[in-house]
Amino acid sequence: MPQLSLYIDQDTLDKVTARARSENVSVSKLVTSILSRDLADTWSPEFLATYGSIQDPTFVVPDQLDPSLDVPREEW
């Protein structure tokens, strides 16, 4: 498995170490977990929590268009 070296300040290291200890995992596993979550191609829970939070009567689901109005695709 590849290894990564980095430089961080003492305060950050203390926080990482304390959190790893509280979650009963190694610092390596904790940092891997945080990076994997942060770099994932998904929407954050905080963003998803905003869904439906706007109370504006102009935001409505548009009527569905009649599919027969579609232009036929060209044949290749």
C-alpha positions, 0 to 999 in steps of 0.5 A, a space after each residue: 500500500 502506498 505511503 504518504 508523508 506530510 507536514 502539519 502543525 502541532 495543534 492539528 496533529 494533536 487534534 488528529 491524534 485525539 480524534 483517532 484515540 476517541 474513535 479507537 483507530 490509528 491515525 493512518 486509518 482516521 486520515 484515510 477515512 477523512 480523505 476518502 469521505 472528503 474526496 468522494 464524488 457525492 453530495 455532502 449531507 449538509 448540502 442534501 439537508 438543504 433540499 426543500 428548505 426554500 419556501 418560495 411559491 415560484 419554485 414549482 415542478 414544471 408540467 411534463 412536456 408531451 413526448 410526441 413533440 420531440 424531434 425524431 433522432 437521425 438514423 446513422 
